[in-house]
């Protein structure tokens, strides 16, 4: 795990999005619903961060070249 910084922030983005959606689903108020578009966008951004490479990591370090 050479790009640990982007991976950690990606996981945090996903957990924050999912936790916010779960909180709205279980708050016993039928009037509040998660914005699923925003949740999906945050999860997609988190996945992108997990797949990204840190700026200090070279292509040779990760075996891309």
C-alpha positions in Angstrom: 0.0 0.0 0.0 2.3 2.7 -1.3 -0.4 5.3 -1.8 -1.7 5.2 1.7 -2.8 8.8 1.9 -5.2 8.7 -1.0 -6.4 5.3 0.1 -7.2 6.5 3.6 -9.1 9.6 2.4 -11.0 7.5 -0.1 -12.1 5.1 2.6 -13.1 8.1 4.8 -15.2 9.6 2.0 -17.0 6.3 1.5 -17.6 5.8 5.2 -18.9 9.3 5.7 -21.3 9.1 2.8 -22.7 5.7 3.9 -22.9 6.7 7.5 -24.8 9.9 6.6 -27.3 7.9 4.5 -27.8 5.3 7.2 -28.3 8.0 9.8 -31.1 9.5 7.7 -32.7 6.1 7.1 -32.9 5.1 10.8 -33.9 8.4 12.4 -37.6 7.3 12.7 -38.6 10.3 10.6 -40.3 9.2 7.3 -39.8 12.8 6.0 -36.1 12.5 5.8 -34.5 10.5 3.1 -30.9 10.4 1.9 -29.9 12.2 -1.3 -28.9 9.0 -3.1 -27.3 11.0 -6.0 -24.9 12.7 -3.5 -24.2 9.4 -1.8 -23.4 7.7 -5.1 -21.2 10.7 -6.1 -19.3 10.5 -2.8 -18.8 6.8 -3.0 -17.5 7.1 -6.6 -15.1 9.9 -5.5 -13.9 7.6 -2.7 -13.3 4.8 -5.1 -11.4 7.2 -7.3 -9.2 8.2 -4.4 -8.5 4.6 -3.5 -7.4 3.9 -7.1 -5.3 7.1 -7.3 -1.6 7.3 -6.6 0.0 9.7 -4.2 2.0 12.6 -5.7 5.3 11.3 -4.2 4.9 7.8 -5.6 6.5 7.2 -9.0 5.2 4.8 -11.6 8.2 2.6 -11.0 7.3 2.4 -7.3 3.9 0.9 -8.1 5.1 -1.3 -11.0 3.3 0.7 -13.7 6.4 0.9 -15.8 
